[in-house]
Structure formats: structure tokens, C-alpha cells
Amino acid sequence: MKDYLPKISLVSNRKGVLDLDTVKGCEMGLKAHQNGCYGLCYACKTAKLHGLNFSKSVTRLASKRELWRIRGKILKAKEPFVRIGTMGDPCHDWAWTLTVCKEIYGAKPIIIVTKHWIPMTDTQMAGLGDIDVILNTSISPLDTAYERQARLTEYERYKEYGKSVLRIVSCDFNLETPTGRELSTIQEGLFTNTRIIDNPLRLTKTYPLYKDGIIKAELCNNMDKVSLISLHNKSTYLGCCQDCPELCGINL
């Protein structure tokens, strides 16, 4: 397995995400869960497919001049925002993430997606809030109780500084099973929060909770392909980012 290169890049992916990851890989996530979160981490699977070591977090560096060139590209891009936290969790280097955000500020709205394996300092949160960064905290009823509490704490902390969004990896739980009912109750509690995004779980037919009948799922049109998705809310948007009603929190 190769490590990611320590050089930042701006990439537009097939879903319409303008990705400026400050960190590639997720060391803390892979230490907690061998195959990534829920055993279904798309970023982890993609990295392995390309022979990249997702278990090592690599900070993606650039000079001030290079960041200004990237800022110019962001200004010209058709995508409505730039996202940090697509193929890695920026929590592994909050200081550098804040530096990058300051350099590109004003080009497009900045979205950060994180699971907060490593918390920010108050100063770092204030710095992101000062430049209007929208912080998406990824959470799920499938997380451990400790992980959920830690993420809810950071989600609440950021409200003091900026727009804080709870990005819920949701499932359609089978209420005929005890585990399904328990997980559904946890999920209902998460959905009582403000500024939430419903991000349905994409899975496979071999996924243990699906095989055991705890999670229900259906084949859905997901952009240009059909995917097995566990839809908690049947009307949840599944398409490209540019047509999404929430835009990772911009419209919330």
C-alpha cells in the first residue's frame, strides 16, 4: 500500500463535490473500526481499490502561493461550494485545516465534514467561525455511545462560533427486532436536533445488519447507477450535490 502524497489538490468528483482535502486517510477511524465506520466506509474502500493506505492520515501541504492559485480555481469552478473532508478526516490536522480555510476564504462557501476523532481547541473553532465555515458533524445510531456523545458535544460547541450541522448517517430499522427498535429510538433522538442532514446508509447485501434483518434496504437510483440504500425517509434526496436542497448546510 502506498501513502497519500503530502501535496494538496483541488478535485471535482462525479457527485459534484469540489474536494480540497487538507488530510487524506483516517488513522483514528481505522484504529477504532478495522474496515472503517460501520464497515462500509466508501473512502476506505476507494483508497484500497487504488492501493492507498487509508489507515495513515497524511497532511496535504501547499505554499501560500499555491493556495492562492487554488483559490482562483475555486472562484471559477461551477460547483456551489468547496468541501474539506471527502477522502480523509481533517480532524487529524485542525491547525493546517484552519490555515487553508483562511487562504481560500471568500471564494466559495467552505464545508467541513468530520467525525471529530480529535477535537478542536476553542481558538480553532473560533477561527473557523470567523470565516463562516459550515461544520458538518457526521454521526449515526450505528456509532458507539461514546462516539455519539463526543460528536454531539462538538456539534453543540461549534454553535457558539458558526453554523453547525448534524449529518446523520441514517437507516431504515426493522422495528420487529429488538435491536432494530433500540437503534431506531437512538436515531429518533438524533433527528430532534436542529440543522440536520439525512444521509442514508449505502450498503451491500452481505452487510451483517441487513442479513440479520435489523436494517431494511431497497435498490434505488443513485445518480447514474442503482445502489442498495437504507432509506429512513423515502423522500430523502439522493442525487448530485448541485441540485441538493440542503447543499451540505448552506440552505439550512
Backbone hydrogen bonds in HBPLUS format (Angstrom, degrees):
<---DONOR---> <-ACCEPTOR-->    atom                        ^
c    i                          cat <-CA-CA->   ^        H-A-AA   ^      H-
h    n   atom  resd res      DA  || num        DHA   H-A  angle D-A-AA Bond
n    s   type  num  typ     dist DA aas  dist angle  dist       angle   num
A0002-LYS N   A0051-GLY O   2.83 MM  49  6.14 173.4  1.84 157.3 155.9     1
A0053-ASN N   A0002-LYS O   2.67 MM  51  5.61 152.7  1.74 159.0 157.7     2
A0061-LEU N   A0006-PRO O   3.06 MM  55  5.78 151.1  2.14 111.1 111.1     3
A0008-ILE N   A0061-LEU O   2.97 MM  53  5.34 167.1  1.98 137.4 139.0     4
A0011-VAL N   A0019-ASP O   2.96 MM   8  5.11 163.6  1.99 144.7 150.0     5
A0019-ASP N   A0011-VAL O   2.65 MM   8  5.11 158.6  1.69 170.2 162.3     6
A0013-ASN N   A0017-VAL O   2.99 MM   4  5.46 158.4  2.04 148.5 151.4     7
A0016-GLY N   A0013-ASN O   2.99 MM   3  5.50 161.0  2.03 116.3 122.5     8
A0241-CYS N   A0015-LYS O   2.93 MM 226  6.11 171.1  1.94 175.1 177.7     9
A0083-ARG N   A0018-LEU O   2.76 MM  65  5.94 170.8  1.77 163.5 166.0    10
A0020-LEU N   A0083-ARG O   2.88 MM  63  5.99 168.5  1.89 159.8 160.7    11
A0060-ARG N   A0022-THR O   2.77 MM  38  5.13 174.3  1.77 142.3 142.8    12
A0024-LYS N   A0058-VAL O   3.05 MM  34  5.35 160.6  2.09 144.4 147.6    13
A0058-VAL N   A0024-LYS O   2.83 MM  34  5.35 163.3  1.85 158.0 163.3    14
A0025-GLY N   A0087-MET O   2.97 MM  62  6.26 167.4  1.99 140.1 139.7    15
A0026-CYS N   A0054-PHE O   2.81 MM  28  6.00 164.6  1.84 167.5 164.8    16
A0030-LEU N   A0026-CYS O   3.05 MM   4  6.26 158.8  2.10 154.9 160.2    17
A0031-LYS N   A0027-GLU O   3.03 MM   4  6.23 139.3  2.20 141.8 153.1    18
A0032-ALA N   A0028-MET O   3.08 MM   4  6.29 147.3  2.19 143.2 151.1    19
A0033-HIS N   A0029-GLY O   2.88 MM   4  6.05 148.2  1.98 142.9 152.5    20
A0036-GLY N   A0033-HIS O   2.94 MM   3  5.08 163.1  1.97 122.1 121.3    21
A0039-GLY N   A0036-GLY O   2.91 MM   3  5.18 157.9  1.96 130.9 132.6    22
A0040-LEU N   A0037-CYS O   3.08 MM   3  6.16 170.3  2.09 129.9 131.2    23
A0045-LYS N   A0041-CYS O   3.03 MM   4  6.33 163.8  2.05 152.8 156.9    24
A0046-THR N   A0042-TYR O   2.89 MM   4  6.06 162.5  1.92 153.4 158.2    25
A0047-ALA N   A0043-ALA O   2.96 MM   4  6.10 157.3  2.02 144.2 150.5    26
A0048-LYS N   A0044-CYS O   3.03 MM   4  6.29 165.2  2.06 152.4 155.8    27
A0049-LEU N   A0045-LYS O   2.99 MM   4  6.19 153.0  2.06 145.3 153.1    28
A0050-HIS N   A0046-THR O   3.18 MM   4  6.48 139.0  2.35 142.0 151.7    29
A0050-HIS N   A0047-ALA O   3.05 MM   3  5.25 130.2  2.31 100.0 113.0    30
A0052-LEU N   A0047-ALA O   2.79 MM   5  4.86 171.6  1.80 142.5 140.1    31
A0051-GLY N   A0048-LYS O   3.00 MM   3  4.88 162.5  2.03 104.7 108.3    32
A0056-LYS N   A0053-ASN O   3.44 MM   3  5.96 167.3  2.46 111.6 114.0    33
A0067-LEU N   A0063-SER O   2.97 MM   4  6.28 155.1  2.04 151.2 158.1    34
A0068-TRP N   A0064-LYS O   3.06 MM   4  6.31 144.6  2.19 141.4 150.6    35
A0069-ARG N   A0065-ARG O   3.03 MM   4  6.40 145.0  2.15 144.6 154.3    36
A0070-ILE N   A0066-GLU O   2.97 MM   4  6.29 157.8  2.02 147.6 153.6    37
A0071-ARG N   A0067-LEU O   2.86 MM   4  6.08 148.8  1.95 140.0 149.1    38
A0072-GLY N   A0068-TRP O   3.09 MM   4  6.33 149.1  2.19 138.7 145.5    39
A0073-LYS N   A0069-ARG O   3.10 MM   4  6.50 149.0  2.20 145.5 153.9    40
A0074-ILE N   A0070-ILE O   2.92 MM   4  6.24 153.3  2.00 152.4 159.9    41
A0075-LEU N   A0071-ARG O   3.04 MM   4  6.33 154.8  2.10 147.1 153.3    42
A0076-LYS N   A0072-GLY O   3.27 MM   4  6.55 145.1  2.40 139.7 147.8    43
A0077-ALA N   A0073-LYS O   3.00 MM   4  6.10 124.3  2.32 141.1 155.8    44
A0077-ALA N   A0074-ILE O   3.19 MM   3  5.07 140.7  2.36  96.0 107.2    45
A0082-VAL N   A0109-PRO O   3.01 MM  27  6.39 166.1  2.03 170.2 174.8    46
A0111-ILE N   A0082-VAL O   2.90 MM  29  6.19 164.6  1.92 162.7 166.5    47
A0084-ILE N   A0111-ILE O   2.81 MM  27  6.17 159.2  1.85 162.5 169.6    48
A0113-VAL N   A0084-ILE O   2.92 MM  29  6.35 158.9  1.97 156.2 161.3    49
A0092-HIS N   A0089-ASP O   3.28 MM   3  6.37 179.4  2.28 130.2 130.3    50
A0093-ASP N   A0090-PRO O   2.99 MM   3  5.74 169.2  2.00 122.8 126.3    51
A0097-THR N   A0093-ASP O   3.10 MM   4  6.29 159.5  2.14 149.4 155.9    52
A0098-LEU N   A0094-TRP O   2.93 MM   4  6.10 158.5  1.98 151.7 155.8    53
A0099-THR N   A0095-ALA O   3.13 MM   4  6.43 153.4  2.21 142.2 149.5    54
A0100-VAL N   A0096-TRP O   2.93 MM   4  6.23 163.3  1.96 158.6 161.3    55
A0101-CYS N   A0097-THR O   2.99 MM   4  6.19 164.0  2.01 150.2 154.8    56
A0102-LYS N   A0098-LEU O   3.02 MM   4  6.22 154.9  2.08 148.2 154.4    57
A0103-GLU N   A0099-THR O   3.17 MM   4  6.45 149.9  2.26 145.3 153.2    58
A0103-GLU N   A0100-VAL O   3.09 MM   3  5.18 118.8  2.48  96.9 111.8    59
A0104-ILE N   A0100-VAL O   3.10 MM   4  6.41 145.7  2.22 152.7 161.7    60
A0105-TYR N   A0101-CYS O   2.99 MM   4  5.78 116.4  2.41 140.4 154.2    61
A0107-ALA N   A0104-ILE O   3.18 MM   3  6.01 163.6  2.21 146.6 148.5    62
A0134-ILE N   A0110-ILE O   2.97 MM  24  6.27 171.0  1.98 169.7 168.0    63
A0112-ILE N   A0134-ILE O   2.99 MM  22  6.31 164.3  2.01 160.5 161.9    64
A0136-ASN N   A0112-ILE O   2.67 MM  24  5.81 171.7  1.68 177.2 179.6    65
A0114-THR N   A0136-ASN O   3.03 MM  22  6.40 159.1  2.08 172.0 178.7    66
A0138-SER N   A0114-THR O   2.90 MM  24  5.92 168.1  1.92 154.8 158.5    67
A0125-MET N   A0121-THR O   3.01 MM   4  6.31 160.9  2.05 151.8 156.9    68
A0126-ALA N   A0122-ASP O   2.88 MM   4  6.07 162.5  1.91 150.1 155.2    69
A0127-GLY N   A0123-THR O   2.92 MM   4  6.10 149.0  2.02 141.2 150.0    70
A0128-LEU N   A0124-GLN O   3.05 MM   4  6.35 154.9  2.12 149.1 154.3    71
A0129-GLY N   A0125-MET O   2.91 MM   4  6.15 159.5  1.96 152.2 158.6    72
A0130-ASP N   A0126-ALA O   2.90 MM   4  6.07 147.7  2.01 146.1 154.2    73
A0131-ILE N   A0128-LEU O   3.22 MM   3  5.48 141.6  2.38 101.5 111.6    74
A0133-VAL N   A0128-LEU O   3.10 MM   5  5.39 168.7  2.11 153.6 150.0    75
A0132-ASP N   A0129-GLY O   3.09 MM   3  5.00 160.5  2.13 110.0 109.3    76
A0135-LEU N   A0163-LYS O   3.06 MM  28  6.41 155.4  2.12 170.7 171.8    77
A0165-VAL N   A0135-LEU O   2.85 MM  30  5.97 175.2  1.86 163.1 161.6    78
A0137-THR N   A0165-VAL O   2.82 MM  28  6.15 169.4  1.83 170.6 168.9    79
A0167-ARG N   A0137-THR O   2.79 MM  30  5.54 162.9  1.82 138.3 143.1    80
A0139-ILE N   A0167-ARG O   2.97 MM  28  6.10 157.3  2.02 151.6 150.7    81
A0169-VAL N   A0139-ILE O   2.75 MM  30  6.05 166.1  1.77 163.5 167.2    82
A0143-ASP N   A0140-SER O   3.05 MM   3  5.36 163.5  2.08 109.4 114.8    83
A0148-ARG N   A0144-THR O   2.94 MM   4  6.23 165.5  1.96 158.8 162.4    84
A0149-GLN N   A0145-ALA O   3.04 MM   4  6.20 165.6  2.06 149.2 153.0    85
A0150-ALA N   A0146-TYR O   2.98 MM   4  6.17 162.5  2.01 151.5 156.5    86
A0151-ARG N   A0147-GLU O   2.98 MM   4  6.14 158.6  2.03 150.8 156.4    87
A0152-LEU N   A0148-ARG O   2.87 MM   4  6.05 159.8  1.91 153.6 159.4    88
A0153-THR N   A0149-GLN O   2.97 MM   4  6.09 151.2  2.05 144.4 152.2    89
A0154-GLU N   A0150-ALA O   3.19 MM   4  6.49 155.4  2.26 142.3 147.7    90
A0155-TYR N   A0151-ARG O   2.90 MM   4  6.09 157.6  1.95 149.0 155.9    91
A0156-GLU N   A0152-LEU O   2.95 MM   4  6.11 158.0  2.00 146.9 151.9    92
A0157-ARG N   A0153-THR O   2.91 MM   4  6.12 152.9  1.98 143.7 152.1    93
A0158-TYR N   A0154-GLU O   3.08 MM   4  6.24 161.4  2.11 151.5 153.9    94
A0159-LYS N   A0156-GLU O   3.21 MM   3  5.42 141.2  2.37 102.6 113.1    95
A0160-GLU N   A0157-ARG O   3.21 MM   3  6.02 159.9  2.25 119.9 124.4    96
A0161-TYR N   A0158-TYR O   2.82 MM   3  5.27 151.3  1.91 114.0 123.0    97
A0162-GLY N   A0158-TYR O   2.88 MM   4  5.98 164.2  1.90 170.1 175.3    98
A0166-LEU N   A0195-ARG O   2.89 MM  29  6.31 164.0  1.92 159.7 163.2    99
A0197-ILE N   A0166-LEU O   2.85 MM  31  6.21 151.3  1.93 156.1 155.9   100
A0168-ILE N   A0197-ILE O   2.83 MM  29  5.97 147.0  1.94 165.3 168.4   101
A0199-ASN N   A0168-ILE O   2.79 MM  31  5.61 164.3  1.81 159.5 155.8   102
A0170-SER N   A0199-ASN O   3.22 MM  29  5.95 133.5  2.45 106.7 119.5   103
A0201-LEU N   A0170-SER O   2.94 MM  31  5.82 148.8  2.04 166.9 163.3   104
A0216-LYS N   A0172-ASP O   2.78 MM  44  5.42 175.2  1.78 172.1 173.8   105
A0174-ASN N   A0214-ILE O   2.85 MM  40  5.16 169.8  1.87 140.2 140.7   106
A0177-THR N   A0174-ASN O   3.19 MM   3  5.95 166.5  2.21 120.1 122.5   107
A0181-ARG N   A0177-THR O   2.98 MM   4  6.24 156.5  2.03 153.7 159.6   108
A0182-GLU N   A0178-PRO O   3.00 MM   4  6.23 158.4  2.05 147.8 153.8   109
A0183-LEU N   A0179-THR O   2.92 MM   4  6.12 168.8  1.93 156.4 158.8   110
A0184-SER N   A0180-GLY O   2.91 MM   4  5.96 151.2  1.99 142.4 151.1   111
A0185-THR N   A0181-ARG O   3.03 MM   4  6.22 152.3  2.11 145.7 151.8   112
A0186-ILE N   A0182-GLU O   3.21 MM   4  6.56 156.2  2.27 145.5 151.5   113
A0187-GLN N   A0183-LEU O   2.93 MM   4  6.18 158.3  1.97 147.7 154.1   114
A0188-GLU N   A0184-SER O   2.86 MM   4  6.12 157.6  1.91 151.3 156.9   115
A0189-GLY N   A0185-THR O   3.20 MM   4  6.45 151.2  2.28 142.6 149.4   116
A0190-LEU N   A0186-ILE O   3.15 MM   4  6.56 149.1  2.25 145.4 153.7   117
A0190-LEU N   A0187-GLN O   3.03 MM   3  5.08 115.9  2.46  96.1 111.7   118
A0191-PHE N   A0187-GLN O   3.04 MM   4  6.38 151.7  2.13 152.8 160.4   119
A0192-THR N   A0189-GLY O   3.21 MM   3  5.38 159.8  2.25 104.2 110.1   120
A0193-ASN N   A0190-LEU O   3.27 MM   3  5.95 168.5  2.29 117.2 120.3   121
A0230-SER N   A0201-LEU O   2.97 MM  29  5.45 167.8  1.98 161.3 165.2   122
A0203-LEU N   A0228-LEU O   3.04 MM  25  5.78 170.0  2.05 158.1 161.3   123
A0207-TYR N   A0204-THR O   3.06 MM   3  5.38 166.3  2.08 113.5 117.1   124
A0210-TYR N   A0207-TYR O   2.95 MM   3  5.36 131.3  2.19 113.3 127.0   125
A0211-LYS N   A0207-TYR O   2.90 MM   4  6.12 163.5  1.93 159.8 165.4   126
A0212-ASP N   A0208-PRO O   2.87 MM   4  5.99 149.3  1.96 149.5 157.7   127
A0214-ILE N   A0209-LEU O   2.85 MM   5  5.16 139.6  2.01 159.3 169.9   128
A0215-ILE N   A0209-LEU O   3.00 MM   6  5.56 153.2  2.08 129.3 128.4   129
A0213-GLY N   A0210-TYR O   3.08 MM   3  5.14 159.7  2.13 104.4 110.3   130
A0218-GLU N   A0229-ILE O   2.93 MM  11  5.56 161.4  1.96 144.8 145.8   131
A0229-ILE N   A0218-GLU O   2.93 MM  11  5.56 170.9  1.93 152.4 149.9   132
A0220-CYS N   A0227-SER O   2.76 MM   7  5.41 162.7  1.79 156.0 160.7   133
A0227-SER N   A0220-CYS O   2.85 MM   7  5.41 159.1  1.89 157.0 159.6   134
A0222-ASN N   A0225-LYS O   2.66 MM   3  5.39 169.2  1.67 171.1 174.6   135
A0225-LYS N   A0222-ASN O   3.32 MM   3  5.39 154.0  2.39 110.9 118.4   136
A0236-THR N   A0233-ASN O   3.06 MM   3  5.58 168.8  2.08 123.8 125.1   137
A0243-ASP N   A0240-CYS O   3.35 MM   3  5.97 148.9  2.46 113.4 120.3   138
A0244-CYS N   A0241-CYS O   3.02 MM   3  5.11 163.5  2.04 111.5 116.8   139
A0249-GLY N   A0246-GLU O   2.98 MM   3  5.32 139.6  2.14 108.2 119.9   140
A0251-ASN N   A0246-GLU O   3.10 MM   5  4.95 172.8  2.11 139.0 139.1   141
A0250-ILE N   A0247-LEU O   3.08 MM   3  5.32 175.0  2.08 117.9 118.9   142
A0252-LEU N   A0249-GLY O   3.20 MM   3  5.02 163.8  2.23 102.2 106.8   143
